[in-house]
Amino acid sequence: MPKPLQELQTEIEALRADLEFIRLASQLRPRIGKVLQWQAQGEETDLAKRFINSRPSNIETVYGSHLVRLLASLERYMRNTIAQIVDQRAANAADYDTLDGALGHRNRVLTGRLLSALDAPRDYLNVNVEELIQNLASCTHGPGTFKLNAVAFSSALGGVSPSSLEKAFENLAISEWWDRVGADRKIAELLGTKGPRATGDRAKERLKELARWRNQIAHGGDGEIVISESEIADAIDFVSAFSTAFDMVVH
């Protein structure tokens, strides 16, 4: 399993464990009084009493934060996958002139865009300016070593909406991949669809919906988004299946 996908699946399992803990805690709180020895004294009894008397204001807000975390993990996976593909293609080329397609041209364009945005850098990206310039200078025609700026490609990703993913992977000449993702049986089972085209289209709609929910929650958009326990569980299952199928398509 490629490292970016492995890291994502590890984070997904952590989310599932957190969700199970929340589920058990919510089931235990109203029942623990029936088995508690009320005559016992000590910190443990006091803690149990406080747990019984606790009342979450709105547990759906917890599930909302889980959705933001889930989509952030998916976005990080996509950025890391883009960087990995760029590095692999560069390593497979004997020199700059033998790069696949227009990868060299996109490297120049995207590096320029990243450098031009240094006045307002994104906090979550770690950009080494000197390394960007040195790598770009190494990308010249003729024999010799060179290095592409993988971070320039990955930073072009502006979220996990379908349009953002399509645009970012087009820089790698990877396109028209929804039907291939839709051929995955697990995704078809989760979405209740039949056929690669229908499944791919529904997967695209589902990802767009999750991205919209995430933006509404993260940016305090107009109109409250309420995420239920079943909805966050379904979202986790979908992201897990989608990322696995997508990884097989792009590698």
N, C-alpha and C positions, 0 to 999 in steps of 0.2 A: 504494500500500500504506500503510495507517495506520501512524503512527510506532511505537506499541507493538509491532505485529507485525514491523515492520522490525527493531527492536532485538532482538527474540527470535530472528528468523532469522539475524541477524548473530552472535549468541551461539551458536546451533546450529552454524553453519559453523565457528566457532572450536573448538567441541567436536569436530567431525568432524576438523578438522586436527590437534588434539591426539591423537585416537585413532589417526589414521594415523601420526603420529610415533612413538607407543608401539609400534604394530605393526611398523613398519620397524626400530626400535631392537632389538626382541626378536628379529627375524629376522636382523639384521646381527651382533649380538654373537657368536653361535657360529661365524660364517663369516668374520669380518674377519681372523682369524689366517691364513687361506689366502692373502690378498693383501698382508699386511703385510710390509714389508721389515725383518726382524728385526735386520739388521746396522746399520740406521740409528740414529743417536743424536739425542736431543733431546726437548723437551717433548712434541711431537706423538706420538712413539713411546711414551713413558711413559704418556701419556693413553690411547692405544689399548690398551696392555697392561692398564691399570686397568679399562678398559671391558670387555675380554674376561673378566677375572677377577671382575667384579661379578656378584652373584647376587641378584635381587630376592627378598625373603622370601615375598611373595605378591602377584603382579601383580593379582589380583582386587580387592585393596584399592584399587588405583588406579582401577579401573573403578567401584568403589563411590563414590568421591569424585566421579567424573564424573556419576553418577546424581544425587547430592545437588545438584551444580551445575546439572544439567539441570532438575530440578524447581524449584529456586530461581528459575531464569530464567523458567520457565512461570508461577510464582506472581507474579513481578514484572510479567510481561506482563498477567496477569489484573487485578492492581491498577491498572496504568496504563490498561487498557482501560475499567475501571469509571469511573475518574476522567474519562477522555476523553468517555464517553457522558454523564455528569452535566453536564460543561461544555457539551457540544453541545446538550443539551436546554434548559439554562438560557439559552443564547444564542439559541435559536429561540423562546423565550417573550417576548411583548411586555412582560409584567410578571409579578409573583409569582402573581397570580390565574389566569393562563393556562398555568401549568405542566401538563405531562401527568400525569394520574392523581393518585396520592397521593405524588408526588415531594417536594412541600413538607413533608408530614407525616413522611415517612421522613427527610428532612434534619434536622428537629428531633429526632426520636428518636435517630438515629445520632450526631448531634453531642453530644447529652446523654450517650450511652454512652461516647463517646470522652473527653469531659471528666471523666466520673466515674472513668475508668481512669487518670488522670494520676498517681495515687500509685504505680502499677506500670506505667509506660509500656514499650512494646515498643521495644527498642533500634534496630530496623531501620526504624522509622517516624519521619519528621521532621515533628513537629507544632508549629505556631505557635499557641499558645493565644490570644493577643490577636487574631490573624486569625480564628480560629474564632468567637470571641465577636462580633467586628465583623460578620462575614458573617451570623451567625445573627440579629443585630439588624436587618440589612437586609431580612430576609425577612418583610415585613409586607404586609397586604392593601392594595390600592389602587395607583395609579400610582407609578412611581419605579423606580430601579435597585435591583437586588438581586444577591447572589452566594451560590450554594450552596457547602457545604463538601464538595468532591469527596473530600477525604482521609477524611472521616467514612464515606463509602460504601466507599471502597477498603479502609479499615482493618477493615471488617467481614468481610473475607475471612480465613478462618482456615486456609489451606492449599489444596492442589489436589485433595483428595479430591472425588469426585462430589457428596457431600452438602454440602461447603463451597462449591463453585461454585454449586450450585443455590440455596442459601440467600442467598449474596451477590448473585446476579443477580436474585433475586426482589424485592430492594429496588428494582430498576429496572423491575419488572413484566415481566421477561424470564424465561419459564419454558417447560417442555415443549419443550426444544430438542434433545433427544438424537436423535430421529428425523431431524431436519433435518441434524444433523451426520452421522448414519448414511447420508444420501443421497450423501455424498461418495464418488466412485469410488476415490480413492487410499486412503482408510481401509479401504474394503471389500477392496481388493486386499491391503493389508498384513495385515488380520485374517483373510482367507480366508472372508468371509461374503457373503451375498447378501440384498439387501433392506434398506431403511432401518431397519426395526425391529430386525432381527437384528444389523445392523452397529452401530446406536446402543447396543444392550444390551451388545454385546461391547466396544465402545469404553469404555463406562462401567466394565465389569469390569476392563479393561486399565488404565485410569487409577487405579482403586482399588488394583490390585495394585502399580503403580509407586509410588503414594503410601505404601503400607504398607512397601515395601522401603526407600524413602527415610527413613521414620521409624525403622525398625529400625536402619539404618546411622547416621543422624545422632544418635540418642539412645541408642545402645548397648543396644538391646533384647535380651531373651532370645531365643536362637536365632540362630545366625550366618547372615547373608545373603551368599551368594557370587554375585557378578555376573561372568559370562563376557564375553569380547570380543563374541560374537555377540549376547548379551542387551543390552549397552549400545548396540550399533549399532542393534538393533531398537527400543530405547526412544527413541533419538534420532529415528529415522525416524517413529515413531508420534507423538511430541510435535510434530514439524514438521508432519505432515499434520493432526493434530487441531487445532492452533492455527490453521492456515490455514482449515480448514472452520468452526471456531467463529467466527472473525472475520467470515466472510461471513454467518453467521446473525445476529449481534448488531448488525451495522452496516446 
